[in-house]
Amino acid sequence: MRVEDFDMFSTLLKQRSGLVLTRDKAYLLESRLMPVARKWNMKGLEELATTVRTRKDEALLRDITEAMTTNESSFFRDQKPFDQFRQLVLPKLMEARAAKRSLRIWSAACSSGQEAYSLSMILNDEAAKLAGWRIEIVGTDISAEMVERAKSGIYTQFEVQRGLPITMLVKHFKQNGDKWQISQQLRQMVSFREWNLLGDLSALGQFDIVFCRNVLIYFDQPTKAKVLESISRQMPQDGVLYLGGAETVLGITDKFKPVDGQRGLYSMGGFSAAGAKVA
Ligand SMILES: C[S@@+](CC[C@H](N)C(=O)[O-])C[C@H]1O[C@@H](n2cnc3c(N)ncnc32)[C@H](O)[C@@H]1O
C-alpha cells in the first residue's frame, strides 16, 4: 500500500471511529479493506483510496470504518466482572435504588451482543428479587452489522461454546440447524442501537451501570479521555463503570476512580464496595 494511502485511511479512521493505526498495521488495513474494494467493484486499494479522496460517499466511508472494527466478544467474557456484577454491584445498587425501583445498564461497544445478553441472563436469575423493578439493558455499537447481529440473538456453535455455561445454553437458547438463538424473553430485555462513542451520548440518557470493555484499547490517550468524560456525563455519582482487563482510567482522566479492591471497576466516587467479598 502506498504510504500516502495508508496515511489517508488512518486519518479517516481516527476521525470516524477513534481507531489508531500505526504503520506496522498496514497489512491489517490491506486485508480488511480488500473485501470493501471488491464489494464496490474496484480493482484494489489504490482505486479505493482515490475514490475516497474524490467522492465523499457516506456509505463507502461507513463500510471502510466498519471493516476496520475488531468485533471479538464472548458470553461472560473474563467471568470476574459478571461475578462482581451479580454479587456486589447489583445488590448495592438495588439497595440504593430501592425507592425508585429502576436500573439502566449500558453495554457500550457491545459488538454482537454477548455482553448485554450475559447481563440479561444474570438479571433473569435474580428475577424474583427484581419483581416490580424497571430494568433496562441497552447495547450500542458503531457497527450497523454488529447491531443487527446482536438484535437477532443468533450465535454459532463456536460462539455458544465460549464462556457460556451449558445450563445457561439449555435454559435460554433454542437450536435452529447449526445456530442457536437466545430466547424471546431475554431478547425483550435488551435493546440495541447504532451509536458512535465519539459522538454526543446525551440522547442515550443516564445509566447506573456501564460496561465499556475492550474498545478504549483502540484509541489514543486524548480520545480515551474524551470518551470517558462523555460517559461520565451519562452517569450518576454512585454509578459504576466496567473497563476491560487491559484498560484503566489512571493517567487518563480524573472523572473516575478505581473502586477499592475491585479490579476493572470504577466510579465517580459515590460507590463503595466496603465489606464486600466477590467469590
Ligand atoms: C473488541 S469489541 C468489544 C466487545 C465487548 N465490549 C467485549 O468486551 O466483549 C470492540 C467493539 O467496539 C466497537 N467500536 C469501535 N469503535 C467504536 C466507536 N467509536 N463507537 C462505538 N463502538 C465502537 C466495535 O465495532 C466492536 O464491536
The ligand as an SDF file (V2000), in Angstrom:
LIG
                    3D

 27 29  0  0  0  0  0  0  0  0999 V2000
  -13.4660   -5.9480   20.7870 C   0  0  0  0  0  0  0  0  0  0  0  0
  -15.1510   -5.4750   20.6790 S   0  0  0  0  0  0  0  0  0  0  0  0
  -15.6260   -5.4700   22.3780 C   0  0  0  0  0  0  0  0  0  0  0  0
  -16.9960   -6.0660   22.5940 C   0  0  0  0  0  0  0  0  0  0  0  0
  -17.4110   -6.2030   24.0510 C   0  0  0  0  0  0  0  0  0  0  0  0
  -17.4630   -4.9230   24.7170 N   0  0  0  0  0  0  0  0  0  0  0  0
  -16.4980   -7.1320   24.7940 C   0  0  0  0  0  0  0  0  0  0  0  0
  -15.6950   -6.6850   25.6080 O   0  0  0  0  0  0  0  0  0  0  0  0
  -16.5680   -8.3380   24.5550 O   0  0  0  0  0  0  0  0  0  0  0  0
  -14.9970   -3.7180   20.2940 C   0  0  0  0  0  0  0  0  0  0  0  0
  -16.2620   -3.1270   19.7050 C   0  0  0  0  0  0  0  0  0  0  0  0
  -16.1280   -1.7150   19.7300 O   0  0  0  0  0  0  0  0  0  0  0  0
  -16.8140   -1.1880   18.6160 C   0  0  0  0  0  0  0  0  0  0  0  0
  -16.3300    0.1920   18.3890 N   0  0  0  0  0  0  0  0  0  0  0  0
  -15.1490    0.5820   17.9100 C   0  0  0  0  0  0  0  0  0  0  0  0
  -15.0770    1.9240   17.8510 N   0  0  0  0  0  0  0  0  0  0  0  0
  -16.2620    2.3870   18.3100 C   0  0  0  0  0  0  0  0  0  0  0  0
  -16.8070    3.6830   18.4820 C   0  0  0  0  0  0  0  0  0  0  0  0
  -16.1170    4.7890   18.1780 N   0  0  0  0  0  0  0  0  0  0  0  0
  -18.0620    3.7900   18.9770 N   0  0  0  0  0  0  0  0  0  0  0  0
  -18.7770    2.6850   19.2920 C   0  0  0  0  0  0  0  0  0  0  0  0
  -18.3170    1.4260   19.1450 N   0  0  0  0  0  0  0  0  0  0  0  0
  -17.0700    1.2740   18.6600 C   0  0  0  0  0  0  0  0  0  0  0  0
  -16.5010   -2.1640   17.5070 C   0  0  0  0  0  0  0  0  0  0  0  0
  -17.4140   -2.0960   16.4410 O   0  0  0  0  0  0  0  0  0  0  0  0
  -16.5090   -3.5000   18.2510 C   0  0  0  0  0  0  0  0  0  0  0  0
  -17.7470   -4.1540   18.1090 O   0  0  0  0  0  0  0  0  0  0  0  0
  1  2  1  0
  2  3  1  0
  2 10  1  0
  3  4  1  0
  4  5  1  0
  5  6  1  0
  5  7  1  0
  7  8  2  0
  7  9  1  0
 10 11  1  0
 11 12  1  0
 11 26  1  0
 12 13  1  0
 13 14  1  0
 13 24  1  0
 14 15  1  0
 14 23  1  0
 15 16  2  0
 16 17  1  0
 17 18  1  0
 17 23  2  0
 18 19  1  0
 18 20  2  0
 20 21  1  0
 21 22  2  0
 22 23  1  0
 24 25  1  0
 24 26  1  0
 26 27  1  0
M  CHG  2   2   1   9  -1
M  END
$$$$
